[in-house]
Amino acid sequence: MTIRLKSYRKNFEHSYSFGVFTTIELLEYRPEQAVRVLIHSKGEGNAGVGKIRALCAEHGIPFEVADSTVERLAQRGDTYAIGVFRKAALQLNPAASHLVLVNPGDMGNLGTILRTMQGFGISDLAIIPPAADIYDPRVVRASMGALFRTRFAEFESIHAYREAFKDHALYSFMTDGTTRLQEAWFTPPFALIFGNESAGLPDEFRTLGTSVTIPHTDAIDSLNLAIAVGIALYESTKASFAG
């Protein structure tokens, strides 16, 4: 696979991990997707860069010092490493609980959500397009490399997702859901469903499984998507952290 190292575009068959920690995550969890690693000479004394060298040697991944290319691609002076990796088709674990995002549009939120999922032991993400490009380097960086620990797949509609995972209990999070979060009972395997940052979920989701609301004061209209997802992930998985 010959790759021309240009600024990322969604139609590319590859993407980039910007930063030492993010590139380490790529090499530890998805080495089979890694094509090559570029290092900036400023990072030669960095312990993380040393670990990257070792991982590249272990997996037979080309490694090179390429200051100008790193600077051109990252456009940040503090980027010491870039991993170049192939995009790959992934499948969700049918036995695991899932997070479902319907039309997520904000790359920062998406990256934060990927990292938060790992914090609460949820590693499967279903995305209903149109949506932010999960492979965009800005998402990869915001996720702190959690992208490489996550199984994710797109479904053309919520109905296509439901058809694929008929055994999952569905919980649709809405500002006017019928069940308060603290009163919901989450039975694995379940799917937590969230709409996009501006509109939330359409009314049709009210009758799709259990509609859930996260109570908050009238001082705000709604919670930020990434924060709402974090609260829901905590509440739905807290039994696994008990005792």
Steps between C-alpha positions, in 0.01 A plus 500: 500500500670819379390804699560860404533697821259788449273690737220265599183469292199284580527308173852378585549131575734598781516744790751630755558478875652828615706492818717256691235352731243462221754328276597262781131406532490427126807277520384316812139436401484513118853427374358313202358829370821700543688572177789718620599739778657843462697664780619858549863532608387720794349190654808279479559516875133441586435174687181450301689527173732229629198279563373574148837388358477174693141434393584570135791256521277238665232522232722569200356847438718753311629782722671819383599847613324746269483848655354688205230241435397491867478880509304515175246236597448588867532879468592507870846553641445260790432191289790255525341192342251415226370153428368431151234230509252329271131535562333165568151355503409394854213304651326553833501231765144360506539388862614840629303813587522783246486875470303628200553854370247636253650770273783615733649814347769635732845342467614606846193348660543179303861464608412571863219245488735232366734557794215506753362172364827328587485643851173318564577177317288556189703428186236481226367806317229506232475815288196605296607738220523774400769539763840645577782295349624276778833459318571871483832563683325758717268227631791258542695757700201606712443134586860475634532186290188335645382463141742208469339317792148548364299287260280725287275461200251709302136400445280670243220546753404415857275233352798337329684502832200353683465225240867407548479494882153381588598384848617842619275697735470851357520819709437822307625809683274802451446825689134401546545125541239317705741332744738689729856369471523403867185291460612314187611138528772411249498136398805387299546480216355847454537790259512861619373723217576871466415759235720778369619808684235743370178305450525189715291200399184528284163426662487153345760387752258555790340163426826326412581301810509715816528876467721644773555853628792630706351743755666840538403850608313750285815711483593317178303365204705183467833342580796488265489170308833371629401580860157338462658187353749489788222518758304226323805276470571537870144431607457200269827332599542595867393154621815356344713730717319426826687353793 
